[in-house]
């Protein structure tokens, strides 16, 4: 049976591992080097953000083993009419996909948004067509395409 809960400090290394697995899978399947995650820096950021409450992580657990996670952060935009919940990462270990773990995580994300009075949730899906099953999963759970695709530009930090 899968249990969903908010992450605590002891979960942080596993969360970093799961997010790294997500990014690796995206890069392997899409054939591009889209991410360059520094695990040590990410662990430090995760610890800081969980501590200050600016970032939340839901954990999916089976038999006391973490098998998935969803990261959440408040975002703001004029087009959305104010604050909303953004889900930067949602990952379930491959062996448990299509077994209801992702649905349980999404249901908990929705409950978190409702508890915080956000009426919108946004997330970015990995590139198509390599991740068309991912998009179908989100559509089956009430999400709809919101336009465009994700773009980035790396800005060098001043010395």
Secondary structure, DSSP 8 states (H G I E B T S, - for coil): -EEEEE--GGGHHHHHHHHHHHHHHHHHHHTS------HHHHHHHHHHHHHHTS-EEEEEEETTEEEEEEEEEEEEETTTTEEEEEE--EEE-GGGTTTTHHHHHHHHHHHHHHHTT---EEE----TTTTHHHHHHHHHTT----SS-----------
